[in-house]
Structures are given as structure tokens and as C-alpha cells.
Amino acid sequence: MLVILGFLMVAVFMYLILTKRATPVVALTLVPVAFGLMAGAGLGIGDMITDGIKSLAPTAALLFFAIIFFGIMIDVGLFDPLVKGILRLVRNDPMKLVVGTAVLAMVVSLDGDGSTTFIIVTSALLPLYLKLGVSPVILTVVAGLSNATMNIIPWGGPTVRAASALGISPSDVFVPMVPSLIAGLIIVLLFSIHLGIMERRRLGKLVYEPELVHAATSGGTGRTGKHDGPTPPATGGSGESGSFMDGGLDPERDTLRPKLLWFNAALTVVLLVVLVMDILPIPVLFMIAASIALTVNFPRVKDQGEAIARHSSSIVSVVAMVLAAAVLTGVFQGTGMVEAMASWLMNVIPDALGPFLAVITGVLSMPLTFFMTNDAFYFGVLPVLTETAAQYGIEPVEMARASITGQAVHMQSPLVPAILLLVTLAGVSLADHHKKVLWRAAVVSLTMLVVGVALGQIPFG
């Protein structure tokens, strides 16, 4: 019964989200509550949800203060030179802009934190998308795929989880998978080129003029009137309102702090370096960094309050979805649905497929990590699969390598706070993002799995 309810809960939730019959917050809250009660949770559902909220509270704190910190950096002009530089490099070519988005996201993803990556990418590039008329959905798809593929780096999370769950070294898991990672990134770049070419054909290639640089950073139209294609408005699912990047980066805004440019740049670099060094918990780092940024850039208490209020809509939207996601994870784990679904999967796999369990694990990691947290998969499901695979001579490290190939799909899950942050900042609906990104993410994951098998890092039979 728990297995049936678990799969039905996921199906109903995804149906409501993809058909836009409910907002993510509503679906993440009401659907798990309804199915949790059907599973016999009773009044105990309150404790389950509370446990889920406790587990995601650090993530909510991280996103709260990360939005404030990078929002301040945007306000004071830290990214203005980057925006102008990128625009000059892409020279009004939508294809170059989309490919540039992929490259920037890949580089920034080296810090191992998706939220940071998406804040930086959207703050730097969303104004260009809006001014050139390129769909913001393309931005979320390309940035989401780039970051998701890079997510297997050892400090990104899943590799450490897999290694910890199986008692092996993260380097033994990751290093042999570097060729798979490179192959995945190449596929992402090819998708970016294709999407960029499609947008170029839709929009036409604009004629480069210096005025466009000013327009893209001043809230102007972003068009010179000289182009060889139609001039459709920017599109992006739910629209462009609600994002703190609306209107571009005004070079005359009152919040600019040109004299503090080097201080703010140094503060950001130090934050990212300390983040990678893993000295303090990430939420604590952003709390400290945001407080320093507020104090130095806006010494007056009134200005500090206004700085926070400017980004309140993004904060409320993202944190609300994170807390709502806690309802789903709490009910999933509290009712025992996760364990029941994992056991059912083990029972339905025929003995003849035992020697192929590593590849099966790689394939299963795509839907399973999409519908459950990485913690639930790597600490709950993977050990069970690995124990069974050992009977067929498959090593734990080989199972771990296979298990991380599904991260390109996992990172698009509504249970991942970073992807909720990305679509919120870009003003894109989660449904529109999923329609374009899910099959592409599956192709990236399968490519990584196939390369791993071809090079002998993942056994096949």
C-alpha cells in the first residue's frame, strides 16, 4: 500500500505542477498531507512535517542570506562590468549569448553551490536576455544543465554522499569519472549551441552598436532598430515581473558604490574561497558575509532595511517553496514510503539482471533522485542496491560511480532549492523549465553513464 501511495503521490504532484493546476507551494504542501493521511499518519503527520522543516531549515537560511548578499552586490554595481563585457563578447548574437551562459555557469559551478551559481548567472545575464528578446527559459535550461552536470565534483554533494554511504574514498569515485564529466559538459555545450541557433533564427542577428551596451544596463529597449529578423517581445513562461533583475542594471541607480568596488569584489572572493575550503557551514558564511556587506555599503540602518526589502519578493518566493518541499520530504520519510518503494524496486528486478545492477542503478538514479532527496537515495536506496550487487561481483565503488550519473536529472527536481531559486530569479515557471530541460538532462545523464561503461569504470554484465 505504501508503494502505491508513494508513486501516486509523486504522479499527482507532477501532474498538478506540469499542467499548472497548482503552484509549487500549494502542490508541495497539500498533496503530501493528503497522501500522508491516507497512509495512516494521523496526527503524527505534524511531527513528520516538522522533522522535514528541521532538515531543510539550514537550506532556507542559506537561500535567505545568499539572496541578500548577491542582491547587494548587484545593487552596488559589482557585476556591472561583467554584464558590459559579456555583451561586447557576444556582440548581440543570441547563439553566443546562450553558449556564454553555459560556459559561465560551468565555471561558477566550481564552487560546488548551485544557489550561488544561479544568482551570479542570472544577475549577470538575465538583463541581456530580456533586452535582446531571448527567452529566459533558455537561460534556466542552459544554466540548470551546466550546474547539474558539474554537480558530481567531490565538494558538490552527491559524490561525498555516495562515498560516505558505502565507506569508500570520494576521489576513487570521482577521478575515474572525469571523462564522463567532460562528455556530459560537451553535450551541454551542444544543446546550448542548438538552442542558441534556434533563438537566432527566431529573433534575427542584431547589428552591433555601442548603444546596445548602454541599453542592456540602463533599462532601455535594448534594440537599435537595425536587425535582420522580427522583434518579438521577451518571453519566459510566467513573465518577467517579480525578479530583482527586471529593468536591467541602471548605471545611474542610487545604490551604486564605485569606491567600494574592490572591497566588495574581495569580500565575494573570500566568501567563495572559504566556502570551498569548508571551514564553516555555508548558511553561517552567508549570514556573516551579508551582514558585513550591509554594514559597509549601507551604514545607515534605514538604508539597510531598504536594501533587504528590495529583494523581499525573491526571498519570500524561494524560502516558501523550500519550506513547502519540507512537507513532501517529511511525509515521504516519516510514513516509510521511501523505504517501501526501495524494497519494491529490489523485488521486481529479476535475478538475471543481477550482473547489470551497476547500469540499472545509473538508470534508476535519474527518476529516483528526481522524486526524492539525495540523502534519501544515497543513504537509503544505494546501500541496499550495493549489497545486492556484491553478490554478482560488482564493487561498491563501481556502484557509487553509476549512482552519480543521474545528477543532471536530479538537479531539475522541485525538491532542489537551487532550481527553485533559478526559475524564480529568471521569472520562469517551473513547468516551462521542465518541458525543455528534463529530456535534455536525461540525455546528459545517459551519456555520462555510457562513457563510464565504455571506459570500464562502470561494469556492464
C-alpha positions, -999 to 999 in steps of 0.1 A, spaced: 0 0 0 28 24 9 44 18 -25 12 25 -44 5 56 -23 41 68 -28 40 65 -66 5 80 -67 16 110 -46 45 117 -70 23 113 -100 -4 136 -87 22 162 -76 39 162 -110 6 164 -128 -5 194 -109 28 211 -115 32 203 -152 -4 213 -160 -1 244 -139 -32 235 -119 -14 244 -87 16 264 -77 46 245 -64 40 258 -29 4 245 -29 12 212 -45 42 206 -23 20 212 8 -15 198 1 -6 167 -19 18 151 7 -6 160 35 -35 142 17 -15 111 9 2 111 43 -32 109 59 -43 81 36 -11 63 46 -23 64 82 -1 91 95 -29 107 116 -19 135 139 17 122 136 19 140 103 27 171 122 59 156 136 68 143 102 65 177 86 83 194 115 112 169 110 112 178 73 113 215 81 142 210 106 162 192 79 157 219 53 160 249 77 197 254 70 189 254 33 162 281 38 187 302 58 213 298 31 190 310 4 177 338 25 211 353 32 226 343 -2 199 363 -20 205 393 3 243 391 -2 243 388 -40 214 412 -43 235 438 -25 264 430 -48 241 436 -78 228 469 -62 263 483 -56 275 475 -91 299 446 -86 286 428 -117 280 458 -140 315 455 -157 309 418 -162 275 425 -179 290 450 -202 320 428 -210 298 398 -218 276 418 -241 306 431 -261 318 395 -264 285 381 -276 281 411 -299 243 408 -299 243 372 -312 217 351 -293 237 319 -300 269 334 -285 248 346 -255 234 311 -248 268 294 -252 283 321 -229 256 313 -204 267 276 -204 304 285 -200 298 310 -172 276 285 -153 302 258 -157 330 280 -143 310 294 -114 297 259 -106 333 250 -95 324 265 -61 300 235 -56 270 255 -47 241 257 -71 224 286 -54 255 308 -57 259 298 -94 224 307 -103 224 340 -85 256 351 -103 245 338 -137 210 354 -136 224 387 -122 249 389 -150 230 376 -180 192 380 -174 192 417 -184 208 407 -217 182 380 -224 154 404 -217 169 433 -238 177 410 -268 144 392 -266 159 358 -259 136 336 -238 146 334 -201 136 297 -203 167 292 -224 187 307 -196 173 284 -169 177 253 -192 213 260 -200 223 272 -166 205 243 -150 221 217 -172 256 232 -167 254 233 -130 237 198 -128 265 182 -148 292 198 -127 274 187 -95 294 154 -94 326 173 -83 336 159 -49 326 190 -30 293 193 -48 274 168 -26 263 136 -43 298 121 -47 306 126 -10 272 112 -1 278 81 -22 313 76 -8 301 81 28 272 58 25 295 30 11 326 37 32 349 45 2 371 74 -8 354 102 -28 384 105 -50 381 69 -60 346 76 -71 352 109 -89 386 107 -106 377 78 -129 345 96 -138 363 127 -152 359 116 -188 322 111 -182 320 146 -168 338 160 -198 315 141 -221 285 155 -202 297 190 -205 303 186 -242 266 175 -246 255 206 -226 275 228 -249 260 212 -280 225 217 -265 234 253 -259 246 258 -295 214 243 -308 192 264 -285 212 295 -294 208 288 -331 171 284 -327 168 317 -309 190 334 -335 166 322 -362 136 333 -342 150 368 -334 174 375 -362 210 386 -355 212 422 -344 237 446 -358 262 455 -331 262 491 -319 276 506 -287 242 520 -277 230 484 -271 256 480 -243 242 511 -226 206 499 -232 212 465 -217 225 480 -185 202 510 -182 167 496 -186 163 508 -222 148 489 -251 180 470 -259 173 473 -296 188 497 -321 161 492 -348 187 476 -371 182 438 -374 175 412 -399 147 395 -381 115 401 -363 113 419 -330 92 398 -307 90 406 -270 110 386 -245 92 355 -234 96 334 -204 67 314 -191 53 332 -161 66 366 -173 93 389 -163 78 405 -132 88 395 -98 126 393 -104 150 417 -89 167 419 -123 138 435 -140 147 465 -160 184 457 -162 212 473 -142 207 510 -142 241 527 -143 226 558 -126 209 539 -97 214 554 -62 227 522 -47 260 521 -67 291 522 -46 320 526 -71 345 535 -44 338 501 -27 341 480 -58 374 464 -48 362 458 -12 330 441 -25 350 420 -50 374 410 -23 346 401 1 329 379 -26 362 362 -35 369 355 2 334 341 7 338 317 -22 372 306 -12 362 299 24 331 282 10 352 257 -10 375 252 20 345 240 40 357 258 72 322 269 83 287 258 74 276 276 42 245 292 58 267 307 85 291 321 59 264 338 40 249 352 72 282 368 81 290 380 46 256 395 41 259 413 74 293 427 65 281 438 31 251 456 45 272 473 72 299 486 49 278 495 18 248 509 37 260 523 71 226 538 79 200 515 94 173 528 72 193 520 41 200 485 53 163 479 58 156 492 23 183 470 8 167 439 23 132 450 13 143 454 -24 149 416 -26 120 406 -4 99 392 -32 126 368 -43 133 358 -7 97 350 1 91 330 -31 122 308 -27 120 303 10 83 295 8 90 267 -17 118 253 3 96 250 34 68 236 13 93 210 -1 100 200 35 64 188 38 70 164 9 103 151 22 89 148 58 59 127 47 80 106 23 103 96 51 80 97 80 54 73 65 81 49 53 72 54 17 108 58 6 119 25 22 89 7 8 95 20 -27 132 10 -25 123 -25 -13 97 -29 -40 122 -20 -67 146 -46 -53 120 -73 -55 109 -65 -91 144 -67 -105 148 -103 -119 178 -123 -108 190 -125 -145 196 -87 -143 219 -90 -113 252 -86 -132 238 -54 -147 229 -38 -114 255 -11 -118 240 1 -151 205 -4 -136 215 18 -107 227 45 -130 194 45 -149 173 43 -117 193 72 -102 176 96 -127 139 91 -116 147 82 -80 168 113 -73 143 134 -90 115 122 -67 135 120 -35 163 139 -19 200 129 -24 202 119 12 172 95 8 187 79 -23 224 77 -13 218 67 23 186 47 19 185 31 -16 221 29 -27 234 7 2 205 -18 -5 214 -19 -42 251 -22 -35 246 -51 -11 227 -70 -37 252 -61 -64 281 -75 -43 266 -110 -48 274 -106 -85 309 -94 -80 302 -57 -85 324 -34 -63 309 -7 -41 330 20 -58 316 9 -92 280 13 -78 289 47 -65 302 59 -98 270 47 -115 248 63 -89 261 99 -95 254 98 -133 217 108 -127 226 142 -111 217 161 -143 181 150 -138 182 152 -100 191 189 -101 159 198 -120 137 184 -92 113 207 -74 129 192 -42 161 210 -51 160 245 -36 186 259 -61 164 251 -91 135 269 -74 158 298 -69 168 298 -106 133 298 -120 122 324 -95 150 348 -103 145 343 -141 108 348 -139 101 314 -155 75 289 -144 88 255 -132 65 238 -157 80 257 -187 115 249 -174 107 212 -171 92 209 -205 125 219 -221 151 206 -196 140 171 -185 147 152 -217 179 170 -222 190 163 -187 182 126 -193 204 126 -224 233 142 -204 230 115 -177 228 86 -201 258 100 -220 278 100 -187 267 65 -179 275 52 -214 310 67 -213 316 53 -179 306 18 -192 327 22 -223 358 31 -204 353 3 -179 346 25 -149 311 11 -146 307 -27 -152 282 -40 -177 275 -77 -172 
